[in-house]
Amino acid sequence: MDIKFENIDKVSGKLTVKVAPEDYQEGLEKSLKEFRRKANMKGFRPGCVPMSLVKKLYGPEAKAEEVSKAVNKAISDYFKKNKINVLGHVLPNSEQKEQDYKERDDFEYIMDVAIEPNIEVSLDKKDKLTYYDIEVSDKFVDERINEMLMAQGTFEQVNEYQKGDYMKGDLVEVAAAEGVEPLKVEGVLISPEYVKDEEQKKIFDGAKKDDVLTIKPASLYGDETQAASMLKIKKEELKNHEGNFTYTITEINHRKPAELNQEFFDNALGKDAVKDEKEFREKVREEYNKAQTANADYKFFEDLRVYALKKAGELEFSEPLLKRLMKENNPSKDDKYIDDNYAGATEQLKWQLVRDHLAVAAGIKVEDADVRAMAKVRTRRQFAAYGMQLPDELVEQYAEKSLKEDNQIEEIFYEVLSEKLIAAYKEKITLNHKKISLEDFEKLIKEEQEKK
């Protein structure tokens, strides 16, 4: 196979590939034999269709497929051998003629190639970034302990509503839509603290047991599914019941916090992990300080991204070819969409290229075992958010399932890569450690996000 590559400029080129019969003949013969083996035609036994008939019926299709395979492999090998880093895939050149696989045996392909820009950026101890050591305040520790006390607390029935209480009562619809039977629902639970509609929320202030309130269940939470569930109807029926209901309060339940004693310490941290309140507070502070490492790393990685992109300088791309690639990836979008999103796409591409360059420079590789381990971590994290601890066998099953989804694999891969980059460059460059309270750190992040 004759392959010729011509640089048009630094970031684009033209590839010409000339294909002769000997480049694909062996694969074509195997393909036709396979067609013949599987062919099921009237008048012939399976596998006994004459090859001349097979070639007539399937020859052009088989030839096109085998030529394509041979060309793709040859191009891939050529780029690898000549160390040409291509963006996306090759595109047909305007000089390309339509191929006639029925009549011709020799073929010529002319393709446009978008080339990665040259990246020159290296980071070492001369490069300095701030690393924030986040410390939780006494106030934060107090709030977390109060939350833990409430979580382990018990409910007691009271006569008057206070913030955080939930109530039980009976709903009776005042008037439904015309021709629809008014609803009556008993034992409806409502937590006024979570009501989204502020006008509706005010109705519950100072409410007492046996009070009869007038409310609109459809408006309470701003969620149709939740409202339909409360009224025990289908979501599509909600439009017939959007008006007023009376709500007769039968119970008001107040959460009473647990006592700060050894039983509470054992339930929260494990038996005999701490012996008194002082040790407990320090343990809580220690655990939350550890938890902030992920936030500090996130900030460091974002700062590393900005710093590395700045040091890499302007990266040149072939705008016409990248826009053609964008169009191929978004066939339903018009040219205006491509133009409007081109700048954002190239910014994202710049970071992908610089990130990969940094990974190579640090000798980072993401192995299959890394991806599988991260899939398990993500699975545990997802279920822990709902307070669920899964056995190892189920974690394994859910993790394997996630690895069969293409978008999940890519996400997991780049999460592993990000973690490895963070670890590597925390060692490779100079970190200026700066202590900061969690409150000030959150304020800093918010201010930076508002500037974007």
Sine and cosine of phi, psi and omega as CSV:
sin_phi,cos_phi,sin_psi,cos_psi,sin_omega,cos_omega
0.00,0.00,0.75,-0.66,-0.04,-1.00
-0.99,-0.13,0.88,-0.47,-0.03,-1.00
-0.85,-0.53,0.77,-0.64,0.01,-1.00
-0.77,-0.64,0.78,-0.63,0.03,-1.00
-0.89,-0.46,0.75,-0.66,-0.03,-1.00
-0.82,-0.57,0.83,-0.55,0.07,-1.00
-0.96,0.28,0.85,-0.53,0.10,-1.00
-0.99,0.15,-0.70,0.72,0.13,-0.99
-0.46,-0.89,-0.26,-0.97,-0.07,-1.00
-0.91,0.40,-0.43,0.90,-0.13,-0.99
-0.85,-0.52,0.26,0.97,0.06,-1.00
-0.43,-0.90,0.39,-0.92,0.00,-1.00
-0.41,-0.91,0.13,-0.99,0.03,-1.00
-0.86,-0.52,0.78,-0.63,-0.03,-1.00
-0.92,-0.38,0.79,-0.62,0.04,-1.00
-0.88,-0.47,0.81,-0.58,-0.02,-1.00
-0.84,-0.54,0.84,-0.54,0.04,-1.00
-0.94,-0.33,0.81,-0.59,-0.10,-0.99
-0.92,-0.40,0.79,-0.62,0.07,-1.00
-0.96,-0.28,0.32,-0.95,-0.04,-1.00
-0.81,0.59,-0.62,0.79,-0.03,-1.00
-0.90,0.43,-0.27,0.96,0.00,-1.00
-0.97,0.23,-0.33,0.94,-0.06,-1.00
-0.70,-0.72,-0.04,1.00,-0.14,-0.99
-0.87,0.50,-0.67,0.74,-0.04,-1.00
-0.89,0.46,-0.71,0.70,0.02,-1.00
-0.91,0.41,-0.59,0.81,0.00,-1.00
-0.91,0.42,-0.69,0.73,-0.01,-1.00
-0.89,0.46,-0.66,0.75,0.05,-1.00
-0.89,0.45,-0.65,0.76,-0.02,-1.00
-0.90,0.43,-0.69,0.73,-0.01,-1.00
-0.92,0.39,-0.60,0.80,0.06,-1.00
-0.89,0.45,-0.60,0.80,0.02,-1.00
-0.94,0.35,-0.63,0.77,0.08,-1.00
-0.86,0.51,-0.69,0.72,-0.03,-1.00
-0.91,0.42,-0.66,0.75,-0.01,-1.00
-0.89,0.46,-0.59,0.81,-0.06,-1.00
-1.00,-0.04,-0.25,0.97,-0.09,-1.00
-0.88,0.48,0.72,-0.69,0.02,-1.00
-0.81,-0.59,1.00,-0.02,-0.09,-1.00
-0.88,-0.48,0.62,-0.78,0.00,-1.00
-0.87,0.49,0.75,-0.67,0.04,-1.00
0.99,-0.11,-0.14,0.99,0.00,-1.00
-0.76,-0.64,0.60,-0.80,0.10,-0.99
-0.95,0.31,0.46,-0.89,0.02,-1.00
-0.82,0.58,0.77,-0.64,0.03,-1.00
1.00,0.09,0.01,1.00,-0.07,-1.00
-0.91,-0.42,0.25,0.97,0.06,-1.00
-0.93,0.37,0.75,-0.66,-0.01,-1.00
-0.83,0.56,0.66,-0.75,-0.02,-1.00
-0.87,0.49,-0.55,0.84,0.01,-1.00
-0.88,0.48,-0.60,0.80,0.02,-1.00
-0.96,0.29,-0.63,0.78,0.05,-1.00
-0.86,0.51,-0.72,0.70,0.00,-1.00
-0.89,0.45,-0.62,0.78,-0.01,-1.00
-0.92,0.40,-0.66,0.76,-0.06,-1.00
-0.99,0.14,-0.67,0.75,-0.14,-0.99
-0.91,-0.42,-0.11,0.99,-0.10,-1.00
-0.80,0.59,-0.82,0.57,-0.03,-1.00
-0.87,0.50,-0.66,0.75,0.00,-1.00
-0.90,0.44,-0.71,0.71,-0.01,-1.00
-0.91,0.40,-0.64,0.77,0.00,-1.00
-0.90,0.44,-0.70,0.71,0.01,-1.00
-0.86,0.51,-0.67,0.75,-0.03,-1.00
-0.92,0.38,-0.69,0.72,-0.04,-1.00
-0.95,0.32,-0.60,0.80,0.06,-1.00
-0.90,0.44,-0.69,0.73,0.01,-1.00
-0.87,0.49,-0.71,0.71,0.04,-1.00
-0.86,0.51,-0.73,0.68,-0.05,-1.00
-0.90,0.43,-0.68,0.74,-0.01,-1.00
-0.91,0.41,-0.72,0.70,-0.01,-1.00
-0.87,0.49,-0.67,0.74,0.01,-1.00
-0.92,0.40,-0.67,0.74,-0.02,-1.00
-0.90,0.44,-0.65,0.76,0.01,-1.00
-0.90,0.43,-0.71,0.70,0.00,-1.00
-0.87,0.50,-0.71,0.71,0.01,-1.00
-0.90,0.43,-0.63,0.77,-0.02,-1.00
-0.90,0.43,-0.72,0.69,0.01,-1.00
-0.89,0.46,-0.65,0.76,-0.02,-1.00
-0.92,0.39,-0.71,0.71,-0.02,-1.00
-0.90,0.44,-0.63,0.78,-0.06,-1.00
-1.00,-0.10,0.13,0.99,0.06,-1.00
0.80,0.60,0.74,0.67,0.07,-1.00
-0.98,-0.19,0.91,-0.41,-0.01,-1.00
-1.00,-0.01,0.90,-0.43,-0.13,-0.99
-0.98,-0.19,0.64,-0.77,0.11,-0.99
-1.00,-0.02,0.82,-0.57,0.01,-1.00
0.93,0.36,-0.76,-0.65,0.00,-1.00
-0.70,-0.71,0.22,-0.98,-0.01,-1.00
-0.93,0.36,0.46,-0.89,-0.03,-1.00
-0.83,-0.56,0.55,-0.83,0.00,-1.00
-0.89,0.45,0.71,-0.70,0.03,-1.00
-0.98,0.18,0.42,-0.91,-0.01,-1.00
-0.89,0.46,-0.36,0.93,0.00,-1.00
-0.99,0.14,-0.16,0.99,-0.08,-1.00
-0.91,0.42,0.78,-0.62,0.04,-1.00
-0.99,-0.12,0.39,-0.92,0.01,-1.00
-0.93,0.36,0.67,-0.74,-0.05,-1.00
-1.00,0.04,0.64,-0.77,0.04,-1.00
-0.93,-0.36,1.00,-0.08,-0.08,-1.00
-0.98,0.19,-0.19,0.98,0.01,-1.00
-0.99,0.13,-0.67,0.75,-0.12,-0.99
-0.98,-0.18,-0.45,0.89,-0.13,-0.99
-0.96,-0.27,0.44,-0.90,0.08,-1.00
-0.88,-0.47,-0.31,0.95,0.06,-1.00
-0.96,-0.28,0.63,-0.77,-0.06,-1.00
-0.68,-0.73,0.48,-0.88,0.08,-1.00
-0.76,-0.65,0.76,-0.65,0.03,-1.00
-0.89,-0.46,0.75,-0.66,0.04,-1.00
-0.87,-0.50,0.83,-0.56,-0.14,-0.99
-0.73,-0.69,0.54,-0.84,0.10,-0.99
-1.00,-0.05,0.60,-0.80,-0.07,-1.00
-0.76,-0.65,0.84,-0.55,0.13,-0.99
-1.00,0.02,0.79,-0.61,-0.10,-0.99
-0.95,-0.31,0.63,-0.78,0.06,-1.00
-0.88,0.47,0.66,-0.75,0.08,-1.00
-0.94,0.35,0.42,-0.91,0.05,-1.00
-0.96,0.29,0.78,-0.63,-0.03,-1.00
-0.92,-0.39,0.83,-0.56,0.03,-1.00
-0.82,-0.57,1.00,-0.04,0.05,-1.00
-0.53,-0.85,0.79,-0.61,0.06,-1.00
-0.71,-0.71,0.59,-0.81,-0.03,-1.00
-0.85,-0.53,0.71,-0.71,0.04,-1.00
-0.56,-0.83,-0.29,-0.96,-0.08,-1.00
-0.90,0.43,-0.29,0.96,0.06,-1.00
-0.95,0.30,-0.35,0.94,0.01,-1.00
-1.00,0.02,0.73,-0.68,-0.10,-0.99
-0.81,-0.58,0.68,-0.73,0.09,-1.00
-0.67,-0.74,0.47,-0.88,0.06,-1.00
-0.98,0.18,0.71,-0.70,0.11,-0.99
-0.88,-0.47,0.85,-0.53,-0.10,-1.00
-1.00,0.03,0.87,-0.49,0.11,-0.99
-1.00,-0.02,0.98,-0.22,-0.12,-0.99
-0.99,0.12,0.78,-0.63,0.01,-1.00
-0.89,-0.46,0.71,-0.70,0.02,-1.00
-1.00,0.08,0.61,-0.79,-0.06,-1.00
-1.00,0.08,0.20,-0.98,0.08,-1.00
-0.86,0.51,-0.62,0.78,0.00,-1.00
-0.88,0.47,-0.68,0.73,0.01,-1.00
-0.89,0.46,-0.71,0.71,0.01,-1.00
-0.88,0.48,-0.67,0.74,0.04,-1.00
-0.85,0.52,-0.71,0.71,-0.04,-1.00
-0.90,0.44,-0.67,0.74,-0.01,-1.00
-0.92,0.39,-0.63,0.77,0.02,-1.00
-0.91,0.42,-0.65,0.76,0.04,-1.00
-0.88,0.48,-0.64,0.77,0.04,-1.00
-0.89,0.45,-0.66,0.75,0.01,-1.00
-0.92,0.39,-0.63,0.78,0.04,-1.00
-0.90,0.44,-0.66,0.75,0.02,-1.00
-0.92,0.39,-0.64,0.77,-0.02,-1.00
-0.89,0.45,-0.56,0.83,0.00,-1.00
-1.00,-0.06,0.06,1.00,-0.05,-1.00
-0.97,0.25,-0.04,-1.00,0.02,-1.00
-0.83,-0.55,0.30,-0.95,0.02,-1.00
-0.99,-0.16,0.60,-0.80,0.12,-0.99
-0.72,-0.69,0.56,-0.83,-0.01,-1.00
-0.99,0.15,0.71,-0.70,0.00,-1.00
-0.79,-0.62,0.13,-0.99,-0.05,-1.00
-1.00,-0.08,-0.39,0.92,-0.08,-1.00
-0.76,-0.65,0.66,-0.76,-0.05,-1.00
-0.94,0.33,0.69,-0.72,0.18,-0.98
-0.80,-0.60,0.37,-0.93,0.00,-1.00
-0.82,0.57,0.74,-0.67,-0.01,-1.00
0.99,-0.16,-0.26,0.97,0.02,-1.00
-0.97,0.23,0.35,-0.94,0.19,-0.98
-0.82,-0.57,0.42,-0.91,-0.06,-1.00
-0.79,-0.61,0.37,-0.93,0.06,-1.00
-0.85,-0.52,0.61,-0.79,-0.01,-1.00
-0.21,-0.98,0.00,-1.00,-0.05,-1.00
-0.93,-0.37,0.75,-0.66,0.02,-1.00
-0.99,-0.17,0.71,-0.71,0.10,-1.00
-0.74,-0.68,0.84,-0.54,-0.03,-1.00
-0.95,0.30,0.73,-0.69,0.00,-1.00
-0.95,0.32,-0.74,0.67,0.02,-1.00
-0.35,-0.93,0.84,-0.53,0.03,-1.00
-1.00,0.04,-0.01,-1.00,0.07,-1.00
-0.90,0.45,0.36,-0.93,-0.06,-1.00
-0.84,0.54,0.77,-0.64,0.05,-1.00
0.99,0.13,0.11,0.99,-0.03,-1.00
-0.91,-0.42,0.70,-0.72,-0.01,-1.00
-0.94,0.35,0.79,-0.61,0.05,-1.00
-0.87,0.50,0.54,-0.84,-0.06,-1.00
-1.00,0.01,0.50,-0.87,0.18,-0.98
-0.72,-0.70,0.84,-0.54,-0.04,-1.00
-0.75,-0.66,0.82,-0.57,-0.04,-1.00
-0.99,-0.17,0.43,-0.90,0.10,-0.99
0.91,0.43,0.63,0.77,-0.02,-1.00
-1.00,0.10,0.80,-0.60,0.02,-1.00
-1.00,-0.02,0.73,-0.68,0.04,-1.00
-0.71,-0.70,0.75,-0.66,0.12,-0.99
-0.94,-0.33,0.99,-0.10,-0.07,-1.00
-0.81,0.58,-0.48,0.88,-0.02,-1.00
-0.86,0.51,-0.49,0.87,-0.06,-1.00
-0.98,-0.17,0.10,1.00,0.06,-1.00
-0.93,0.37,0.78,-0.63,-0.07,-1.00
-0.99,0.12,-0.61,0.79,-0.03,-1.00
-0.96,0.28,0.92,-0.39,-0.09,-1.00
-0.89,0.46,-0.61,0.79,0.02,-1.00
-0.91,0.42,-0.65,0.76,0.04,-1.00
-0.93,0.38,-0.62,0.78,-0.02,-1.00
-0.87,0.49,-0.63,0.78,-0.03,-1.00
-0.88,0.48,-0.46,0.89,-0.04,-1.00
-0.87,0.49,-0.48,0.88,-0.08,-1.00
-1.00,0.07,-0.19,0.98,-0.03,-1.00
-0.85,0.52,0.81,-0.59,0.05,-1.00
0.94,0.34,0.21,0.98,-0.02,-1.00
-0.91,0.42,0.55,-0.84,-0.02,-1.00
-0.85,-0.53,0.32,-0.95,0.07,-1.00
-0.85,0.53,0.65,-0.76,0.00,-1.00
0.98,0.20,-0.06,1.00,0.10,-0.99
-0.91,0.41,0.48,-0.88,0.08,-1.00
-0.91,-0.42,0.93,-0.36,-0.03,-1.00
-0.98,-0.20,0.45,-0.89,0.11,-0.99
-0.94,-0.33,0.90,-0.44,-0.08,-1.00
-0.72,-0.69,0.18,-0.98,0.08,-1.00
-0.88,-0.47,1.00,-0.09,-0.04,-1.00
-0.81,0.59,-0.57,0.82,-0.04,-1.00
-0.91,0.41,-0.34,0.94,-0.07,-1.00
-0.98,-0.22,-0.17,0.98,-0.17,-0.99
-0.84,0.54,-0.82,0.58,-0.18,-0.98
-0.96,-0.29,-0.04,1.00,-0.01,-1.00
0.92,0.39,0.42,0.91,-0.04,-1.00
-0.65,-0.76,0.89,-0.45,-0.08,-1.00
-0.91,0.42,-0.62,0.79,-0.01,-1.00
-0.89,0.45,-0.69,0.73,0.00,-1.00
-0.92,0.40,-0.65,0.76,0.01,-1.00
-0.90,0.43,-0.68,0.73,0.01,-1.00
-0.90,0.43,-0.62,0.78,0.02,-1.00
-0.90,0.44,-0.65,0.76,0.01,-1.00
-0.88,0.47,-0.64,0.77,-0.04,-1.00
-1.00,0.03,-0.06,1.00,0.03,-1.00
0.86,0.52,0.72,0.69,0.05,-1.00
-0.74,-0.67,0.14,-0.99,0.07,-1.00
-0.98,0.21,0.48,-0.88,-0.06,-1.00
-0.84,0.55,-0.63,0.77,-0.04,-1.00
-0.94,0.34,-0.27,0.96,0.02,-1.00
-1.00,0.06,-0.17,0.98,-0.12,-0.99
-0.87,0.49,-0.52,0.85,-0.04,-1.00
-0.88,0.48,-0.34,0.94,0.01,-1.00
-1.00,0.04,-0.04,1.00,-0.10,-1.00
-0.67,-0.74,0.73,0.69,-0.08,-1.00
-1.00,-0.08,-0.01,1.00,-0.06,-1.00
-1.00,0.00,-0.41,-0.91,-0.08,-1.00
-0.98,0.20,0.55,-0.84,0.13,-0.99
-0.76,-0.65,0.51,-0.86,0.22,-0.98
-1.00,0.01,0.59,-0.81,0.00,-1.00
-0.80,-0.61,0.96,-0.29,-0.01,-1.00
-1.00,-0.04,0.91,-0.42,-0.08,-1.00
-0.98,0.22,0.86,-0.51,0.00,-1.00
-0.97,-0.23,-0.40,0.92,0.03,-1.00
-0.53,-0.85,0.56,-0.83,0.21,-0.98
-0.81,-0.59,0.86,-0.52,-0.08,-1.00
-0.94,-0.34,0.83,-0.56,-0.05,-1.00
-0.93,-0.36,0.78,-0.63,0.00,-1.00
-0.98,0.18,0.83,-0.56,0.03,-1.00
-0.98,-0.18,0.85,-0.53,-0.05,-1.00
-0.90,0.45,0.46,-0.89,0.07,-1.00
-0.92,0.39,0.29,-0.96,0.06,-1.00
-1.00,0.09,0.57,-0.82,-0.01,-1.00
-0.99,0.14,0.99,0.10,-0.05,-1.00
-0.65,-0.76,-0.09,-1.00,-0.09,-1.00
-0.89,0.45,-0.59,0.81,0.03,-1.00
-0.87,0.49,-0.67,0.74,0.04,-1.00
-0.90,0.44,-0.71,0.70,0.01,-1.00
-0.85,0.53,-0.70,0.72,-0.03,-1.00
-0.91,0.41,-0.67,0.75,0.01,-1.00
-0.91,0.41,-0.58,0.82,-0.07,-1.00
-0.98,0.18,-0.65,0.76,-0.15,-0.99
-0.85,-0.52,-0.11,0.99,-0.07,-1.00
0.96,-0.29,0.46,-0.89,-0.11,-0.99
-0.87,0.49,0.80,-0.60,0.07,-1.00
0.87,0.49,0.37,0.93,0.07,-1.00
-0.91,0.41,-0.58,0.82,0.08,-1.00
-0.68,-0.73,0.34,-0.94,-0.09,-1.00
-0.93,-0.37,-0.35,0.94,-0.04,-1.00
-0.49,-0.87,0.04,-1.00,-0.06,-1.00
-0.88,0.47,-0.64,0.77,-0.02,-1.00
-0.87,0.49,-0.74,0.67,0.02,-1.00
-0.89,0.45,-0.62,0.78,-0.01,-1.00
-0.89,0.45,-0.71,0.70,0.00,-1.00
-0.88,0.48,-0.68,0.74,-0.01,-1.00
-0.91,0.40,-0.59,0.81,0.03,-1.00
-0.92,0.38,-0.67,0.74,0.05,-1.00
-0.89,0.46,-0.69,0.72,0.01,-1.00
-0.88,0.48,-0.69,0.72,-0.01,-1.00
-0.88,0.48,-0.72,0.70,-0.03,-1.00
-0.90,0.43,-0.66,0.75,-0.01,-1.00
-0.96,0.27,-0.50,0.86,0.11,-0.99
-0.89,0.45,-0.67,0.75,0.04,-1.00
-0.89,0.47,-0.67,0.74,-0.03,-1.00
-0.88,0.47,-0.46,0.89,-0.03,-1.00
-0.97,0.25,-0.20,0.98,0.03,-1.00
-0.86,0.51,-0.62,0.79,0.02,-1.00
-0.88,0.47,-0.65,0.76,0.03,-1.00
-0.92,0.38,-0.64,0.77,0.03,-1.00
-0.91,0.42,-0.64,0.77,0.03,-1.00
-0.91,0.41,-0.64,0.77,0.04,-1.00
-0.85,0.53,-0.72,0.69,0.01,-1.00
-0.90,0.44,-0.68,0.73,0.03,-1.00
-0.87,0.49,-0.69,0.72,-0.04,-1.00
-0.91,0.42,-0.62,0.78,0.05,-1.00
-0.91,0.42,-0.68,0.74,0.03,-1.00
-0.91,0.41,-0.60,0.80,0.05,-1.00
-0.90,0.45,-0.66,0.75,0.02,-1.00
-0.86,0.51,-0.77,0.64,-0.02,-1.00
-0.88,0.48,-0.69,0.72,-0.05,-1.00
-0.91,0.42,-0.72,0.69,-0.04,-1.00
-0.91,0.41,-0.65,0.76,0.03,-1.00
-0.89,0.45,-0.66,0.75,0.01,-1.00
-0.90,0.44,-0.67,0.74,-0.02,-1.00
-0.94,0.34,-0.52,0.86,0.02,-1.00
-0.94,0.34,-0.42,0.91,0.00,-1.00
0.97,0.25,-0.20,-0.98,-0.01,-1.00
-0.94,0.35,0.73,-0.68,0.06,-1.00
-0.95,-0.32,0.75,-0.67,-0.06,-1.00
-1.00,-0.05,0.67,-0.74,0.05,-1.00
-0.77,-0.64,0.37,-0.93,0.13,-0.99
-1.00,0.09,0.99,-0.16,-0.08,-1.00
-0.85,0.52,-0.71,0.70,-0.01,-1.00
-0.86,0.50,-0.66,0.75,-0.04,-1.00
-0.95,0.30,-0.64,0.77,0.03,-1.00
-0.90,0.43,-0.61,0.80,0.03,-1.00
-0.92,0.39,-0.58,0.82,0.06,-1.00
-0.91,0.41,-0.64,0.77,0.05,-1.00
-0.90,0.43,-0.66,0.75,0.05,-1.00
-0.88,0.48,-0.64,0.77,0.00,-1.00
-0.91,0.42,-0.64,0.77,0.03,-1.00
-0.91,0.41,-0.59,0.81,0.00,-1.00
-0.98,0.21,-0.29,0.96,0.00,-1.00
-0.74,-0.67,0.91,0.42,-0.12,-0.99
-0.88,0.48,-0.41,0.91,-0.04,-1.00
-1.00,0.07,-0.11,0.99,-0.05,-1.00
-1.00,-0.05,0.50,-0.87,0.00,-1.00
-1.00,0.00,0.04,-1.00,-0.05,-1.00
-0.89,0.45,-0.54,0.84,0.00,-1.00
-0.89,0.45,-0.66,0.75,0.04,-1.00
-0.87,0.49,-0.70,0.71,0.00,-1.00
-0.88,0.47,-0.72,0.69,0.00,-1.00
-0.89,0.46,-0.68,0.73,-0.04,-1.00
-0.92,0.40,-0.50,0.87,-0.09,-1.00
-0.97,-0.24,0.01,1.00,-0.07,-1.00
-0.89,0.45,-0.72,0.69,-0.05,-1.00
-0.87,0.49,-0.71,0.70,0.01,-1.00
-0.90,0.44,-0.62,0.78,0.00,-1.00
-0.91,0.40,-0.65,0.76,0.00,-1.00
-0.94,0.33,-0.55,0.84,0.07,-1.00
-0.89,0.45,-0.68,0.74,0.03,-1.00
-0.91,0.42,-0.65,0.76,0.00,-1.00
-0.91,0.41,-0.64,0.77,0.03,-1.00
-0.83,0.55,-0.73,0.68,-0.02,-1.00
-0.92,0.40,-0.63,0.78,0.03,-1.00
-0.86,0.52,-0.69,0.73,-0.02,-1.00
-0.94,0.35,-0.69,0.72,0.01,-1.00
-0.92,0.40,-0.67,0.74,0.03,-1.00
-0.86,0.52,-0.72,0.69,0.00,-1.00
-0.90,0.43,-0.59,0.80,0.04,-1.00
-0.89,0.45,-0.69,0.72,0.02,-1.00
-0.90,0.44,-0.61,0.79,0.00,-1.00
-0.91,0.42,-0.70,0.71,0.02,-1.00
-0.89,0.45,-0.69,0.72,-0.01,-1.00
-0.88,0.48,-0.52,0.85,-0.01,-1.00
-1.00,-0.05,0.05,1.00,0.01,-1.00
0.93,0.36,0.50,0.87,-0.05,-1.00
-1.00,0.07,0.74,-0.67,0.10,-1.00
-0.75,-0.66,0.66,-0.75,0.06,-1.00
-0.98,-0.22,0.93,-0.36,-0.04,-1.00
-1.00,-0.02,0.27,-0.96,0.03,-1.00
-0.85,0.52,-0.62,0.78,0.00,-1.00
-0.90,0.44,-0.57,0.82,0.04,-1.00
-0.90,0.44,-0.69,0.72,-0.03,-1.00
-0.91,0.42,-0.68,0.74,-0.01,-1.00
-0.92,0.40,-0.63,0.77,0.03,-1.00
-0.91,0.42,-0.65,0.76,0.01,-1.00
-0.93,0.38,-0.57,0.82,0.04,-1.00
-0.87,0.50,-0.62,0.78,0.03,-1.00
-0.94,0.35,-0.67,0.74,0.02,-1.00
-0.86,0.50,-0.71,0.71,0.00,-1.00
-0.90,0.43,-0.63,0.78,0.02,-1.00
-0.89,0.45,-0.73,0.68,0.03,-1.00
-0.88,0.48,-0.65,0.76,-0.02,-1.00
-0.89,0.45,-0.68,0.73,-0.03,-1.00
-0.90,0.44,-0.69,0.72,-0.02,-1.00
-0.97,0.25,-0.51,0.86,0.04,-1.00
-0.90,0.44,-0.50,0.87,0.02,-1.00
-0.88,0.47,-0.39,0.92,0.04,-1.00
-0.97,-0.23,0.23,0.97,0.02,-1.00
0.96,0.27,0.40,0.92,-0.06,-1.00
-0.93,-0.36,0.72,-0.69,0.08,-1.00
-0.93,-0.37,0.92,-0.39,-0.05,-1.00
-1.00,-0.03,0.55,-0.84,0.13,-0.99
-0.92,0.40,0.39,-0.92,-0.08,-1.00
-0.82,0.57,-0.60,0.80,-0.03,-1.00
-0.88,0.47,-0.69,0.73,0.01,-1.00
-0.94,0.33,-0.61,0.79,0.06,-1.00
-0.84,0.54,-0.70,0.72,0.01,-1.00
-0.86,0.51,-0.70,0.72,-0.04,-1.00
-0.90,0.43,-0.74,0.67,-0.01,-1.00
-0.91,0.41,-0.61,0.79,0.01,-1.00
-0.90,0.43,-0.69,0.73,0.01,-1.00
-0.90,0.43,-0.61,0.79,0.02,-1.00
-0.89,0.46,-0.66,0.75,-0.01,-1.00
-0.91,0.42,-0.50,0.87,-0.02,-1.00
-0.96,0.28,-0.17,0.98,0.04,-1.00
-1.00,0.01,-0.09,1.00,0.02,-1.00
-0.98,-0.19,0.86,-0.51,-0.12,-0.99
-0.82,0.57,-0.72,0.69,-0.04,-1.00
-0.91,0.41,-0.53,0.85,0.03,-1.00
-0.93,0.37,-0.68,0.73,0.00,-1.00
-0.86,0.51,-0.70,0.71,-0.01,-1.00
-0.90,0.45,-0.70,0.71,0.03,-1.00
-0.87,0.50,-0.72,0.69,-0.03,-1.00
-0.90,0.43,-0.68,0.73,0.01,-1.00
-0.84,0.55,-0.75,0.66,-0.06,-1.00
-0.96,0.27,-0.39,0.92,0.12,-0.99
-0.93,0.36,-0.66,0.75,0.07,-1.00
-0.89,0.45,-0.72,0.70,-0.01,-1.00
-0.87,0.50,-0.68,0.73,0.00,-1.00
-0.88,0.48,-0.70,0.71,0.01,-1.00
-0.87,0.48,-0.66,0.75,-0.01,-1.00
-0.93,0.36,-0.61,0.79,0.05,-1.00
-0.90,0.43,-0.68,0.73,0.02,-1.00
-0.86,0.52,-0.77,0.64,-0.02,-1.00
-0.88,0.48,-0.68,0.74,-0.06,-1.00
-0.92,0.39,-0.71,0.70,-0.11,-0.99
-0.99,0.10,-0.22,0.98,0.20,-0.98
-0.93,0.36,-0.41,0.91,0.05,-1.00
-1.00,-0.03,-0.58,0.82,-0.12,-0.99
-0.97,0.24,-0.55,0.84,-0.04,-1.00
-0.95,-0.30,0.09,-1.00,0.02,-1.00
-1.00,0.00,0.80,-0.60,0.02,-1.00
-0.98,-0.21,0.81,-0.59,0.14,-0.99
-1.00,-0.08,0.99,-0.15,-0.07,-1.00
-0.94,0.33,0.71,-0.70,0.00,-1.00
-0.71,-0.70,0.85,-0.52,0.04,-1.00
-0.97,0.24,0.64,-0.77,-0.03,-1.00
-0.47,-0.88,0.61,-0.79,0.05,-1.00
-0.96,0.29,0.41,-0.91,0.02,-1.00
-0.86,0.51,-0.64,0.77,-0.01,-1.00
-0.88,0.47,-0.70,0.71,0.00,-1.00
-0.93,0.36,-0.56,0.83,0.03,-1.00
-0.91,0.42,-0.71,0.71,0.02,-1.00
-0.89,0.46,-0.61,0.79,0.04,-1.00
-0.90,0.43,-0.66,0.75,0.03,-1.00
-0.88,0.48,-0.72,0.69,0.00,-1.00
-0.89,0.47,-0.69,0.73,0.00,-1.00
-0.88,0.48,-0.69,0.72,0.00,-1.00
-0.89,0.45,-0.65,0.76,0.00,-1.00
-0.92,0.39,-0.62,0.78,0.01,-1.00
-0.92,0.39,-0.57,0.82,0.01,-1.00
-0.93,0.36,-0.43,0.90,0.00,-1.00
-0.98,0.22,-0.36,0.93,-0.07,-1.00
-0.96,0.28,0.00,0.00,0.00,0.00
